[in-house]
């Protein structure tokens, strides 16, 4: 873990993401990049005239730069390398583009719980980042730090393509000392007998030496609802899932499940992109 990107819109949710990012950065001695995006839905027309930003855009840009610099020099970052970046772009696209340009290892985004609020990086912006980012995305729902992660749920169908994501989850579990819960959701349209599921998971774990975790098979009406309900039951601090980053797949975990989950669940979620 070398670089962590933290988008901020200066909201309380973004502040939670910053606290979480700091705790992770201190653990790994990683660099933090604070990013603010001036979203220009009319870029190229109303916001920019012949390549020159309109006066109101310059006004808001100056205010944002000042706030970003104030945050970046806050004593809470003492001991860490911190840089700031302000860009004019569409929010979600700007986040993923910045992550790629800066070669970051993790994106930490602050988000509301399942309140349906549509501010900052919540809603469709979060979904788009989860879908398009090529690095893990940690969606923070509350004030959670590295030391506060005690229970992690890894929800999966335990097919071979999930192994890279699982290896990352094992690393997080080891670093935090958290208890790991493996989770398989049975739904009416995708039901497997317990013995079949156990065989699938056992095969998946063949090369894993330390198996100090438990398998949970949970029945619910949908995968998404099952993860949410089990996460509450298990008093989960973090839900880990893999995403294809696209929809329309007949596979167990397609993009839409991951994207919908990060907005509806009250728990913090980390997503890992599956190689296509």
Sine and cosine of phi, psi and omega as CSV:
sin_phi,cos_phi,sin_psi,cos_psi,sin_omega,cos_omega
0.00,0.00,0.95,-0.31,-0.06,-1.00
-0.94,-0.33,-0.64,0.77,-0.07,-1.00
-0.71,-0.71,0.67,-0.75,0.02,-1.00
-0.83,-0.56,0.79,-0.61,0.04,-1.00
-0.98,-0.18,0.80,-0.60,0.01,-1.00
-0.83,-0.55,0.98,-0.21,0.10,-0.99
-0.94,0.35,0.63,-0.77,0.03,-1.00
-0.69,-0.72,0.67,-0.75,0.15,-0.99
-0.91,-0.41,0.27,0.96,0.05,-1.00
0.95,0.32,0.26,0.97,0.02,-1.00
-1.00,0.04,0.16,-0.99,0.06,-1.00
-0.88,0.48,-0.60,0.80,0.01,-1.00
-0.90,0.43,-0.64,0.77,0.05,-1.00
-0.91,0.41,-0.58,0.81,0.05,-1.00
-0.89,0.45,-0.60,0.80,0.07,-1.00
-0.89,0.45,-0.66,0.76,0.01,-1.00
-0.90,0.44,-0.62,0.78,0.02,-1.00
-0.89,0.45,-0.70,0.72,0.02,-1.00
-0.87,0.49,-0.69,0.73,0.02,-1.00
-0.90,0.43,-0.71,0.70,0.00,-1.00
-0.87,0.49,-0.63,0.78,0.03,-1.00
-0.89,0.45,-0.70,0.72,-0.03,-1.00
-0.89,0.45,-0.61,0.79,0.02,-1.00
-0.95,0.31,-0.68,0.73,-0.02,-1.00
-0.88,0.47,-0.64,0.77,0.01,-1.00
-0.92,0.39,-0.58,0.82,0.00,-1.00
-0.92,0.39,-0.64,0.77,-0.06,-1.00
-0.98,-0.21,0.00,1.00,-0.10,-1.00
0.83,0.56,0.73,0.69,-0.06,-1.00
-0.99,-0.13,0.37,-0.93,0.07,-1.00
-1.00,0.10,0.58,-0.81,0.04,-1.00
-0.94,-0.35,0.72,-0.69,0.12,-0.99
-0.91,-0.42,0.90,-0.43,0.06,-1.00
-1.00,0.00,0.81,-0.58,-0.08,-1.00
-0.86,-0.51,0.77,-0.64,0.16,-0.99
-0.86,-0.52,0.70,-0.72,-0.03,-1.00
-0.88,-0.47,0.81,-0.58,0.18,-0.98
-1.00,0.05,0.97,-0.25,-0.07,-1.00
-0.96,0.29,0.84,-0.54,-0.01,-1.00
-0.88,-0.48,0.99,0.11,-0.01,-1.00
-0.88,0.48,-0.38,0.92,0.01,-1.00
-0.94,-0.33,0.43,0.90,-0.03,-1.00
-0.82,0.57,0.69,-0.72,-0.01,-1.00
0.99,-0.12,-0.23,0.97,0.03,-1.00
-0.77,-0.63,-0.99,0.16,-0.06,-1.00
-0.96,0.27,-0.65,0.76,-0.11,-0.99
-0.98,0.19,-0.52,0.85,-0.06,-1.00
-0.74,-0.68,0.77,-0.64,-0.01,-1.00
-0.92,-0.40,0.92,-0.38,0.01,-1.00
0.78,0.63,0.70,0.71,0.07,-1.00
0.99,0.12,-0.07,1.00,-0.01,-1.00
-0.94,-0.33,0.84,-0.54,0.01,-1.00
-0.86,0.51,0.64,-0.77,0.05,-1.00
-0.91,0.42,0.39,-0.92,-0.05,-1.00
-0.82,0.57,-0.63,0.78,-0.02,-1.00
-0.93,0.37,-0.52,0.85,0.05,-1.00
-0.92,0.38,-0.69,0.73,0.04,-1.00
-0.88,0.48,-0.64,0.76,0.01,-1.00
-0.86,0.50,-0.78,0.63,-0.02,-1.00
-0.93,0.36,-0.52,0.85,0.03,-1.00
-0.91,0.43,-0.68,0.74,0.01,-1.00
-0.90,0.43,-0.65,0.76,0.03,-1.00
-0.89,0.45,-0.71,0.70,-0.03,-1.00
-0.90,0.44,-0.65,0.76,0.02,-1.00
-0.88,0.48,-0.66,0.75,0.00,-1.00
-0.90,0.43,-0.71,0.70,0.00,-1.00
-0.91,0.42,-0.63,0.78,0.00,-1.00
-0.90,0.43,-0.66,0.75,0.03,-1.00
-0.92,0.40,-0.61,0.79,0.03,-1.00
-0.89,0.46,-0.68,0.73,0.02,-1.00
-0.91,0.41,-0.70,0.72,-0.07,-1.00
-0.90,0.43,-0.37,0.93,0.01,-1.00
-0.98,-0.21,0.17,0.99,0.02,-1.00
-0.91,0.42,0.63,-0.78,0.00,-1.00
-0.84,0.54,-0.32,0.95,0.00,-1.00
-0.89,0.45,-0.30,0.95,0.01,-1.00
-1.00,-0.07,0.08,1.00,-0.04,-1.00
-0.80,0.60,0.73,-0.68,0.02,-1.00
1.00,-0.03,-0.12,0.99,-0.02,-1.00
-0.91,-0.41,0.44,-0.90,0.12,-0.99
-1.00,0.02,0.86,-0.50,-0.07,-1.00
-0.79,-0.62,0.72,-0.69,0.12,-0.99
-0.79,-0.61,0.38,-0.93,-0.01,-1.00
-0.85,-0.52,0.47,-0.88,-0.01,-1.00
-0.58,-0.81,0.74,-0.67,0.08,-1.00
-0.82,-0.58,0.82,-0.57,-0.01,-1.00
-0.74,-0.67,0.42,-0.91,0.09,-1.00
-0.98,-0.20,0.92,-0.38,-0.09,-1.00
-0.19,-0.98,0.12,-0.99,0.20,-0.98
-0.93,0.37,0.65,-0.76,-0.19,-0.98
-0.83,0.56,-0.88,0.48,-0.09,-1.00
-0.89,0.45,-0.69,0.73,-0.01,-1.00
-0.90,0.44,-0.63,0.78,0.01,-1.00
-0.90,0.44,-0.61,0.79,0.02,-1.00
-0.90,0.43,-0.78,0.63,-0.06,-1.00
-0.92,0.39,-0.60,0.80,0.02,-1.00
-0.92,0.40,-0.65,0.76,0.02,-1.00
-0.92,0.40,-0.64,0.77,0.02,-1.00
-0.88,0.48,-0.66,0.75,0.00,-1.00
-0.94,0.34,-0.70,0.71,-0.03,-1.00
-0.88,0.47,-0.64,0.77,-0.05,-1.00
-1.00,-0.01,-0.02,1.00,0.03,-1.00
0.80,0.60,0.80,0.61,-0.02,-1.00
-0.99,0.15,0.31,-0.95,-0.01,-1.00
-0.98,-0.22,-0.28,0.96,-0.06,-1.00
-0.40,-0.92,0.63,-0.77,0.15,-0.99
-0.94,-0.35,0.77,-0.64,0.03,-1.00
-0.90,-0.44,0.89,-0.45,-0.06,-1.00
-0.88,-0.48,0.75,-0.67,0.08,-1.00
-1.00,0.08,0.66,-0.75,-0.05,-1.00
-0.56,-0.83,0.40,-0.92,0.11,-0.99
-0.94,0.35,0.23,-0.97,0.16,-0.99
-0.97,0.24,-0.46,-0.89,-0.08,-1.00
-1.00,0.07,0.68,0.73,-0.06,-1.00
-1.00,0.05,-0.23,0.97,-0.01,-1.00
0.99,0.12,0.08,1.00,0.02,-1.00
-0.91,0.42,0.52,-0.86,-0.06,-1.00
-0.81,-0.58,0.94,0.34,-0.03,-1.00
-0.78,-0.63,0.56,-0.83,0.11,-0.99
0.89,0.46,-0.82,-0.58,-0.11,-0.99
-1.00,-0.09,0.22,0.98,0.00,-1.00
-0.99,0.13,0.19,-0.98,0.09,-1.00
0.96,0.27,-0.67,-0.75,-0.13,-0.99
-0.89,0.46,-0.51,0.86,0.02,-1.00
-0.89,0.45,-0.70,0.71,0.04,-1.00
-0.88,0.48,-0.70,0.72,0.01,-1.00
-0.86,0.50,-0.68,0.73,-0.02,-1.00
-0.92,0.40,-0.61,0.79,0.03,-1.00
-0.91,0.40,-0.71,0.70,0.03,-1.00
-0.86,0.52,-0.65,0.76,-0.04,-1.00
-0.94,0.34,-0.64,0.77,-0.19,-0.98
-0.98,-0.19,-0.33,0.94,-0.06,-1.00
-0.94,0.35,0.66,-0.75,0.02,-1.00
-1.00,-0.06,0.04,1.00,0.05,-1.00
-0.87,-0.50,0.29,-0.96,0.04,-1.00
-0.84,0.55,0.60,-0.80,0.03,-1.00
-0.86,-0.50,0.86,-0.52,0.05,-1.00
-0.98,-0.21,0.91,-0.41,0.01,-1.00
-0.99,-0.14,0.94,-0.34,-0.11,-0.99
-1.00,-0.05,0.83,-0.56,-0.02,-1.00
-0.98,-0.17,-0.31,0.95,0.00,-1.00
-0.47,-0.88,-0.22,-0.98,-0.03,-1.00
-0.99,0.14,1.00,0.08,-0.01,-1.00
-0.89,-0.46,0.76,-0.65,0.04,-1.00
-0.89,-0.45,0.16,-0.99,-0.06,-1.00
-0.81,0.59,-0.65,0.76,-0.07,-1.00
-0.96,0.27,-0.23,0.97,-0.04,-1.00
-1.00,-0.09,0.06,1.00,0.01,-1.00
-1.00,0.02,0.96,-0.26,-0.04,-1.00
-0.92,-0.38,-0.46,0.89,0.00,-1.00
-0.74,-0.67,0.84,-0.55,0.01,-1.00
-0.87,-0.49,0.72,-0.69,0.08,-1.00
-0.94,-0.33,0.81,-0.59,0.13,-0.99
-0.95,-0.30,0.95,-0.31,-0.02,-1.00
-0.99,-0.10,0.79,-0.61,-0.12,-0.99
-0.31,-0.95,0.19,-0.98,0.19,-0.98
-0.99,-0.17,-0.06,1.00,0.08,-1.00
0.86,0.52,0.63,0.77,0.19,-0.98
-0.99,0.14,0.27,-0.96,-0.11,-0.99
-0.85,0.52,-0.55,0.83,-0.05,-1.00
-0.94,0.35,-0.18,0.98,0.03,-1.00
-1.00,0.08,-0.12,0.99,-0.11,-0.99
-0.89,0.46,-0.69,0.72,0.04,-1.00
-0.86,0.51,-0.65,0.76,0.04,-1.00
-0.89,0.45,-0.68,0.73,-0.01,-1.00
-0.89,0.45,-0.63,0.78,0.03,-1.00
-0.88,0.47,-0.62,0.78,0.06,-1.00
-0.91,0.42,-0.64,0.77,0.02,-1.00
-0.90,0.43,-0.65,0.76,0.03,-1.00
-0.87,0.49,-0.61,0.79,0.03,-1.00
-0.90,0.44,-0.69,0.73,0.03,-1.00
-0.89,0.45,-0.68,0.73,0.00,-1.00
-0.87,0.50,-0.69,0.72,-0.01,-1.00
-0.91,0.41,-0.67,0.74,-0.04,-1.00
-0.93,0.37,-0.60,0.80,-0.05,-1.00
-1.00,-0.02,-0.32,0.95,-0.09,-1.00
0.96,0.29,0.32,0.95,-0.05,-1.00
-0.97,0.22,0.33,-0.94,0.11,-0.99
-1.00,0.08,0.73,-0.69,-0.04,-1.00
-0.97,-0.24,0.78,-0.63,0.06,-1.00
-0.93,-0.37,0.87,-0.49,0.11,-0.99
-1.00,0.07,0.69,-0.73,-0.12,-0.99
-0.74,-0.67,0.79,-0.62,0.14,-0.99
-0.87,-0.49,0.78,-0.63,0.00,-1.00
-0.98,-0.19,0.82,-0.58,0.13,-0.99
-0.99,-0.12,0.78,-0.63,0.06,-1.00
-0.85,-0.53,0.30,-0.95,0.01,-1.00
-0.83,0.55,-0.55,0.83,-0.03,-1.00
-1.00,-0.01,-0.12,0.99,-0.02,-1.00
-0.57,-0.82,0.91,0.41,-0.12,-0.99
-0.98,-0.21,0.70,-0.71,0.09,-1.00
-0.77,-0.63,0.67,-0.74,0.09,-1.00
-0.86,0.51,0.47,-0.89,-0.06,-1.00
-0.83,0.56,-0.69,0.73,-0.04,-1.00
-0.90,0.44,-0.58,0.82,0.03,-1.00
-0.93,0.37,-0.69,0.72,0.02,-1.00
-0.88,0.48,-0.68,0.73,0.01,-1.00
-0.89,0.46,-0.62,0.78,0.04,-1.00
-0.91,0.42,-0.65,0.76,0.01,-1.00
-0.89,0.45,-0.72,0.70,-0.02,-1.00
-0.93,0.37,-0.64,0.77,0.02,-1.00
-0.87,0.50,-0.67,0.74,0.04,-1.00
-0.91,0.42,-0.66,0.75,0.01,-1.00
-0.86,0.50,-0.57,0.82,-0.09,-1.00
-1.00,-0.08,0.21,0.98,-0.08,-1.00
-0.79,0.61,-0.69,0.72,-0.08,-1.00
-1.00,-0.05,0.11,0.99,0.00,-1.00
-1.00,-0.02,0.86,-0.52,-0.05,-1.00
-0.99,0.16,-0.77,0.64,-0.01,-1.00
-1.00,0.02,0.95,-0.30,-0.03,-1.00
-0.92,-0.39,0.70,0.71,-0.02,-1.00
-1.00,0.10,0.85,0.53,0.07,-1.00
-0.56,-0.83,0.15,-0.99,-0.07,-1.00
-0.86,-0.51,0.52,-0.85,0.04,-1.00
-0.99,-0.11,0.73,-0.68,0.03,-1.00
-0.84,-0.54,0.80,-0.60,0.07,-1.00
-0.94,-0.35,0.89,-0.45,-0.15,-0.99
-0.85,-0.52,0.77,-0.64,0.00,-1.00
-0.99,-0.12,0.75,-0.67,0.04,-1.00
-0.39,-0.92,0.08,-1.00,-0.08,-1.00
-0.97,0.23,-0.39,0.92,0.05,-1.00
-0.50,-0.86,0.35,-0.94,0.01,-1.00
-0.89,0.46,-0.73,0.69,-0.02,-1.00
-0.85,0.53,-0.76,0.65,-0.02,-1.00
-0.91,0.42,-0.58,0.81,0.02,-1.00
-0.90,0.43,-0.67,0.74,0.03,-1.00
-0.90,0.44,-0.70,0.71,0.00,-1.00
-0.88,0.48,-0.73,0.68,-0.04,-1.00
-0.92,0.39,-0.66,0.75,0.01,-1.00
-0.93,0.37,-0.63,0.78,0.00,-1.00
-0.86,0.50,-0.61,0.79,0.07,-1.00
-0.93,0.38,-0.70,0.71,-0.03,-1.00
-0.88,0.47,-0.64,0.77,-0.07,-1.00
-1.00,0.05,0.09,1.00,-0.01,-1.00
0.80,0.60,0.76,0.65,-0.13,-0.99
-0.96,0.27,0.61,-0.79,0.10,-0.99
-0.99,-0.13,-0.47,0.88,-0.07,-1.00
-0.52,-0.85,0.75,-0.67,0.09,-1.00
-0.96,-0.29,0.78,-0.63,0.01,-1.00
-0.92,-0.39,0.77,-0.64,0.01,-1.00
-0.61,-0.79,0.35,-0.94,0.07,-1.00
-0.96,-0.28,0.48,-0.88,0.01,-1.00
-0.69,-0.72,0.60,-0.80,0.09,-1.00
-0.97,0.24,-0.34,0.94,-0.04,-1.00
0.98,0.21,0.24,0.97,0.08,-1.00
-0.43,-0.90,0.33,-0.94,-0.05,-1.00
-0.96,-0.29,0.07,-1.00,0.08,-1.00
1.00,0.04,0.05,1.00,0.01,-1.00
-0.99,0.11,0.54,-0.84,0.03,-1.00
-1.00,0.08,0.11,0.99,-0.06,-1.00
-0.98,0.19,0.26,-0.97,-0.08,-1.00
-0.84,0.54,-0.79,0.61,-0.01,-1.00
-0.94,-0.34,1.00,-0.04,0.09,-1.00
-1.00,-0.04,0.06,-1.00,-0.09,-1.00
-0.85,0.52,-0.63,0.78,-0.13,-0.99
-0.90,0.43,-0.58,0.82,0.01,-1.00
-0.90,0.45,-0.75,0.66,-0.01,-1.00
-0.88,0.48,-0.70,0.72,-0.07,-1.00
-0.93,0.37,-0.66,0.75,0.03,-1.00
-0.92,0.39,-0.62,0.79,-0.06,-1.00
-0.89,0.46,-0.67,0.74,-0.08,-1.00
-0.90,0.44,-0.38,0.92,0.03,-1.00
-1.00,-0.02,-0.48,0.88,-0.13,-0.99
-1.00,-0.09,-0.42,0.91,-0.05,-1.00
-0.99,0.12,0.53,-0.84,0.02,-1.00
-0.99,0.13,-0.26,0.97,-0.06,-1.00
-1.00,0.03,0.37,-0.93,0.11,-0.99
-0.95,0.32,0.55,-0.83,-0.09,-1.00
-0.74,-0.67,0.66,-0.75,0.15,-0.99
-0.88,-0.48,0.75,-0.66,-0.04,-1.00
-0.91,-0.41,0.56,-0.83,0.02,-1.00
-0.83,-0.56,0.77,-0.63,-0.01,-1.00
-0.96,0.26,0.76,-0.65,0.10,-0.99
-1.00,0.08,0.72,-0.70,0.04,-1.00
-0.91,0.42,0.69,-0.72,-0.03,-1.00
-0.97,-0.23,0.00,0.00,0.00,0.00
